[in-house]
Amino acid sequence: MDFDLIIVGGGPAGLTAGIYAARGGLKTLILESGITGGQITQTADIENYPGYPSGDGFSLTDIFRKQAENFGCEIKNEEVTKIEKGKITTTEQAYNCQGIILAMGAKAAKLNVPGEEKFTGRGVSYCATCDGMFYKGKVVAVVGGGDAAVEEALFLTKFATKVYIIHRRNQLRATKIIGERAKKNEKIEFVWDSIVEKIDGDDKVSTINLKNVKTGKKSDLNTDGVFIYAGTQPQTALIKDFITLDERGFIVTDKDQKTNVPLIYAAGDICQKSLRQVVTAAADGAIAAFNLEKDLSEQNL
């Protein structure tokens, strides 16, 4: 099947790109292996997206999806297995295209400590929105100090009796307003200057082994669950051999979201950038689609 544009990834960046491209007259296909909307669908509360003062991530991206489809953008839930210039292959079939926008996003990074893999799904989680309800009346720990970690810790206070925030530094990286909310919440206790060395238990998590990075002192923290927010890993495995990446594996683009390969653009969390939010992903998608459409027009493709 032939398309003017194929967008790999159906999160806010991909969906916005789909809106702009389809509205601009391009025959556009979005390929998404998971839930259309991406990781943001797992977020319970969004309050900083303009025009959407409160609500959950799924509802917001569902609006994106409907708007893209209303302009004629086609969306398919298929897993992409190979990306080449002018061709995308999935587990179902192969598609030809003139241009590509890479919007595969990023996934939660792991701590890579003993017990993490063993207890995943049995006390170790990377999504408080998904699993928080299982910890009603229990004690949990959140590892990380950024916006995602603190926001999810606040969400967990709806269920847990106690929420520890474990951070390797002595101050949060989260924005001030979110950090202040956490500090004022009586259910939240901070464990500063500490890292997780091991996650332990029998059939499920019961203990975290901690180490203070300043004193070297080791201690145990009893907890029923561990929610890990140790950053993100870009989903660049399929394009790492021909698309320029930075030292952390994120795609390097110019101001127009162009990659080093002609007619291949990138948008959203997969890109090298200082802020990863719905609003910046949407902006990337719009910029990428606009400039790709211009490229195709100039080349009479």
N, C-alpha and C positions, 0 to 999 in steps of 0.2 A: 504494500500500500504506500502511496506517495503523499507527503505533506510538505507544506512550505516550511513549517517549524514544528519541531518536537521538543517538548519541555520534559526533562527527566526530574520528577519530583513534584508532588502535589501539595506542598505546604504553602504558607502565605506568599513566598517568593514566586513559586511556580504558578499558583493560581492567579496572582496579580499579573504576571507575565502573560498568562493565557487570556485574561480580560483585555489587556492592551493589544495583544497581537491579533486576536480574533476580531476585536472592534476595528482594528486597522486593515482588515480584509485578508489576513493571512489564514490559510487552511492550517489549523493548529491542533496538535494532539498533546495531551498531558498523560504521562505514564507514571503511575504511582503503585508501588508494590504493597503498601500498607493502607492505613485509613487515610482517605483524602482529607487534607488539612494538616497532616504531619504531626510532629510532637506537641504542638500547641493544643491539640485536641485533648491532651491529658491535663491541661491547666484548668484549675477550678475557677480562679478569679482573674479577670483582666480588667484593669482600671486605667491604663495609660495609653490606650489606642484611641486616637481622636474620633469623636462621634460615637464611641462605644464606652460610656463611662463605667459600666459594670456588666458582668456576665462571664460565662465560661468560654474556653477556647474553641470547643466544638461548635458552639452556636455561631461564633464569629466567622470561623472558616467555612461553615456551611453557607453563610451569606456570600462569601467569596466564590465558592463553588457554583452556586446558582447563578451568580452574575456572569461568570465565565461561560457557563453553558447557554445562558440567554443570548450571548453574542455569537454562539455557534462553535465554541471550543469543545472539542471531544475529549473526554476523560476516560481512561481505561485503567483498571487495576491489574497490571501485569508486572512481573519482575523483570527488570532489565538485566541481561547477562553480558552484553557487549556494546560498547560505544565506539563508533568510528566516525570520521568526518563524512557526513552525508548518509549515515546508516545507523539505525538502532536495532538491536536484536533483543527479543524478550524470550521468555520460556514458551510463549505461544506462537510467535511469528517474527518476521523481520519487516522493518519499515524504512523506506527511503525518505530523505528530507533534504531541504536546501540549508537550513540553519538549525542549530541546537542551542538550547539554554540549559545549563547544568544547575539544578536546584535540589540536589539530593540531601542537603542539610547536614547535620551532625548528630551524633548519638552520644549518650552519656559515657564519660570516661570511667574506667575502673580504677580502684586503688591498687589492685594486683597484690593483695596481702593474703596470707594463709587464711582459709575459711571463707573467703568472699565467694568464690565459685561454688563451694560445697553448700553454703546456706542460701544461695540465691533462690528466692521463692519460699524460703523457710526462715525468714527473718531479715534477709538482705533484699533491699528494694532500691530502685532508681526512680520511683514514681510515687510520691505521696498521694497524689490524686487518685491513683489506681488502687493503692493498697492501704491507705490511711484508715479506712473504716474497720479493718481487721484488728486494729490496736486500741479499740475502745476500752478505757479503763486501765491501760497498760503504760509502760515506760518505754520511750523510744529515743534514739539518738540520730541526729542529722550531722553528716560530715561535710564541711564546706563553709565558706564565709561570703559567698557572692549572693546576688539577688535571688537566684533560683533556690539556693539552700535556705535562706532566711524566709522567703515567701512560703516555701513548703513546710518549714518548721512552724510558722504561724498557722498554716492550714491544719497541721497535725494536732494543734492544741484543741481543735474541735472534738477530738476523739481521745487522745492520750491524757493521762493525769500529769505526766512530766515529759518535757522534751529537752534533751541536751543538744546544744550546738557545739560541735567539736571543730576547732579551727587552729591551723598551724601557726597563725600569727596572733598578736594581742589586740587586733582591731579588725572589724569587718571590712570586706571589699564591697559589700552591698551599698546601695544608695542610702543616703542619710535618713530619709523618711521611713524606709523599710526597716533599717537598723533600729531606729528609735521605737518603732512599734514592738519589735522583738524585745528590746530592753525593758519596756514597760509591761510586758506580758508576764504575769506571775507564774505561769506554767513553764516558762523557758529559763534554763540555766546555761551559762556559757562555760565551756572548758577551753581556756585559751592556751596558746603555745603548745598544742598537743597534736600528735599524729596517731593514727591507728596502726598498730603493728600486727594484730591478729584478731580475727573474729572467731569466737569459740561457743561451744554448746554441745548438746547431745543430738537430739533429732531436730532441734531448732536453736536459734540464737539465744544465748543467755548472758554472754559476757563479751566485752570488748577489752582487749589489752592495749593500753595507751602508753605513750612515751612523751614526756615533756621535752621539747626540742632545745630548751635553754638550760635546764638542769640535768637532763638525762634520766630523771626519776621515772620509774615505771609504775603503773597502777592499773587496776581493773575497774571497769564500769559495768554494773549490772543493767541490762536492758533487754527488752523483749524484741526489739527490732532496730535495724540500722538502715537509714536512708542516705544514699551516697550521691553527693553532688560535687564531684571532683573535676569539673570542667567538661569539655566536649571534644569529641574526635570527629573530624570531617569524613564524610562518606565518599572518599576519593579513590577507592581501590580500583575501580574500572577505568580511571583516566590518568592514573599517576605516571604512566609511562610516556605520555605525549602532551600532557598539559602541565604548565609550569606551576609548581607549588612552593609555598614558603617552608621554613624549617620545621614548622609544626604540622605540615601536610594540608594547609588550606590553600585554595586556588588564588593565584595572584591575577588581578584584573586591573585594567586602567579605569579612568573615571567614567567611561561609558559601559563598563562591565564586560569589556572584551578580554578574552584570554589570549594566549600566544598563538592560537590556531584560528585562522580566518573563519568567520561565520559560526564560531563556537563562543558563546557567552556564558557567564556564570552569575548566579544571584543568590542572596540569602546567607544562611549560616555556614555554607560550604566555602565562603569567600574569606579572604584575609580582611579583617575589619576590627574596629575598636568596640563596636556596640552590636550585640545580637539581640534584636527585639522584633516583634511583629511589624512595627512601623518601618524599621530599616530594611527588613526582608521585602516588604511590599514595595518600598522605594527602589530597591535593587531590581526587582522584577519588572517594574514599569520602565526603568532606564534601559535594561537589557532588551526588552521587547521593542521599545521605540527605536533604539539604535540598530538592532538587527533588521527591523523592517526597512529602515533607511538604507542599510547596506544592500539588502536584496533589491530594493528599487533602483539604486545606483548601478547595480550590476545587471539589471534587467532580468533577474532570475524569478 
